[in-house]
């Protein structure tokens, strides 16, 4: 019965083929210079596998190494000592044993612990070379006596001895002293995680079908690099399970991973610890207070420390250790297990978690747990106390929508704030008719409600009217300003929404000079709330104000900054990013950066067409800019097709202003292009252009942007048809309004057309003065497109412009030269299949193996622009791959042979291959 098991002093024979982990092996080699290496990680992280690989390497190099796999029986010190001596005999060779002595299973058979400790130390001391002792699965034998024995061995052993401890629990072996003396190396689960290349190697070794890169990355992220999960994945794939469904199966109680966790982790725990783990795994982030609330105790932080030390897949969520989290697959298994075993207790605990998070202001997790508790009353209570509709403009639309879906109609109707939330969701989904009906019904029900609730009703109503694009008068807006003074001063959300809507309506109504102050007030309120989501919209609005003022550079800088905020906080392909791209594309177009504008719209416009939360201004910016970009590339019919899409969207969403703006853009392109004058006139007649343009003279036209575009088109049409007097009359009204309200961008259009009218009327002196004024307003703002869009009117003035002398005239001459070059380029479109200068340059860099980002850096463009131009290149030469593009271009002589490397996948200077997207 006391006979020792020799297989314990060697790695398990079942390990089989393993993934070699060179980086970790090199770290273990380096650790030999220190006294102790501690490998602490939960089950399934490959501790034994790693040490087995390292032991083999050490043996090849002649390092003396002893291995001991511990079991519960080794908690007996005499048995432990005998096994250590056996491991030494096996690893170091029995030839070194004392003359006439026995092997380790006899030497320490009856020795007391202190004597056995001396025997072990003396045995090691006889070796002149380094000695390594590996204790695997130390957690199985751990206890106060074993810890004290091993701590003494580590402290007293000769300096040539190095100890390696692998354990699921965190053992206490005096390592704090070793750490202070830089004699300790630690490995945790973070170190042992598999990266993508290791996961790929594991799947390849299992001879399973190759996964797409996106699927492989998702697998690594879902498993968090947990080696056992990836190992079980490879086995499942080998059995033919589809990779898309595989990770979903991991969270079920009948999965391979569930069985592994049950056998290797849960059944080894005392009942009290099992219960603690099951209860605390219900939440994504754990604090001591959360543990106390869930488990009805007061030592939550101590519980978390103990669970972490016991290897329960619990790790700090940050270096500050302010909260903890379980491995997601482990937590999902535990939640599923509890729900199956005791659904009543599962829901009680979820309700506790909901109330705990709600009490601490964490509304989103509170709602999630309340829904899992299947308790509508708690959901309604939390949502009501959290602000109801107020949560939506703070970026919590999805959460509120999910919460309302868990309530009955009666529960929603019982609370005005929940009713307003339901209306707000309808607004965001573009269900404006249903939202208006529900709003009117709720307004009638509320009646003489408290002032605060009436203010909230007004804010949601204003938001609805804003989405409906209902016209307002200056008197309406003045009434709103008066009401603003009566609102509660501390209600930042109501004040923010109220002032933001006021600013937007001032801008849309043409009172540009009044828009900025309420906008900045709104931003201050959003910042006080900490609502970055809502603050982003104030940046959009400020950029539009600067654009209207003709301050293109300021607007572009604002949009550049807000793009960075959106990409970091909401994602580069989010709804906010699409809205940002639309406004930014409009500014890029103004600067004649057509390719960059088009590159943004290529993804943003289809994205916006799929989202319901889009309003007239952002849709107009996207569609009209895309149509103008197409016309600038001599693809007028493509531009008309884009405008057709705009009118279809306008019809579905009942956006009359968008429909009119799209129709006026079509007329503008006809007038500015080479279409017969009769075709443009027919388009104008169909639009009833005169009625729309006459609105420019009104203080409150139905839609100021429509009146402005209509007056501009009518003036241009009259110039083209020889009605100079009519054109001057239109332009006088247009310019007077623009000057009065600071609409610098509209003023530039007016000056350009006035210059054309003066030239046609034979007034050369005034023409030059007007032209100089237009140039002066544009040249420091990089405002190029108005001169190109109206080039049928501006070309003679640009050709005849003198250069003058002096610093100001030098900038003027440079700007006019820029306009001349741009007009020349636009007047000579490339033949089908021919590459322009920029495309040839990009293709040359591509042939040298550069990636899109590297090409963008070299030629001063954005990566999106490079991507767009590459698509154009591929289309022209009839290929769809980078490698083929270089080969075909070389064969056709489009790029010199000398520009290519030995093959078309030549290395770029950064060391990466060229066949990349």
Buried (B, 14 or more C-beta within 10 A) or exposed (E): EEEBEEEBBBBBEEEEEBBEBEEBBEBBBEBBEBBBBBBBBBBBBBBBBBBBBBBEBBEEEEBBBBBBBBEEEBBBBBBBBBBBBBBBBBBBEEEEBEEEEBBBBEBBBEBEBEEBBEBBBEBBBEBEEBBBBBBBBBBBBBEEBBBBBBBBBBEEBEEBBBBBBBBBBBBEBBBEBBBEEEBBBBBBBEBBBBEBEBBBBBBEEBEBEEBEEEBBBBBBEBBBBBBBBBBBBBEBBEEEBEBEEBBEBBBEBEBBBBEBBEEBBBEBBEEEBBEBBBBBBBBBBBBBBBBBBBBEEEEBBEBBBBBBBBBBBBBEBEEEEEBBBBBBBBBBBBBBBBBEEEEEEBBBBBBBBBBBBBEBEBBBBBBBBBBBBBBBEBBBBBBBEBBBBBBBBBBBBEBBBBBBEBBEEEBBBEBBBBBBBBBBBBBBBBBBEBBBEBBEEBBEEBEEBEEEEBBBBBBBBBBBBBBBBEBBEBEBBEEBBEEBEEBEEEBBBBBBBBBBBBBBBBBBBBBBBBBBEBBEBBBBBBBEBEBBBBBBBBBBBBBBBBBBBBBBBBBBBBBEEBBEBBBEEBEEEBBBBBBBBBBBBBBBBBBBBBBBBBBBBBBBBEBBBEBEBBBBBBBBBBBBBBBBBBBBBBBBEBBBEBBBBBBEBBEEBEBBBBBBBBBBBBBBBBBBBEEEEEEBBEBBEEBEBEEBBBBBBEEBBBBBBBBBBBBBBBBBBBBBBEBBEBBBBBBEBBBEBBEEBBBBBBBBBBBBBBBBBBBBBEBEEBBBEBBBBBBBBBBEBBBBBBBBBBBBBBBBBBEEBEEEEEEEEEBBBEBBEBBBEBBEBBEEEBEEEEBBEBBBBBBBBBBBBBBBEBBBEBBEBBBBBBBBBBBBBBEBBEBEEBBBBBBBBBEEEBBEEEBBBEEBBBEBEEEEEBBBE
